[in-house]
């Protein structure tokens, strides 16, 4: 286990999720409703998939295990952060939190698969 790379990925995911959530809250109006929700989830899926893919391409040894540990650490940090801020924020519906976790799991699967397949495909290219 490469804990330094796992921590890098977890912190990168946390920073990306924080930035996306901040921009979503800053740029959306109360009337935007469902469209802002889906735009935020789509942005999260793309950005986090790229992060997972980049990590898997650079870490070919057990990329799924490393990615799951990093995701667990990111969710733990995000939960602690939101609990610390909960007195000042509105109460979130757990449905939105579960939707974000589902997006993160999908990003893990898609991004790590692409990153892993990129590495295996790179090894198969002929030196022509």
Buried (B, 14 or more C-beta within 10 A) or exposed (E): EEEEBBEBBBBBBBEBBEEBBEEBEEEBEEEEEEEBBEBBBEBBBBBBBBBBBBBBBEBEEEBBEBBBBBBEBBBEBBEEEEEEEEEEEEEEEEEEBEBBEEBBBBBBBBBBBBBBEBBEEEEEEEEE
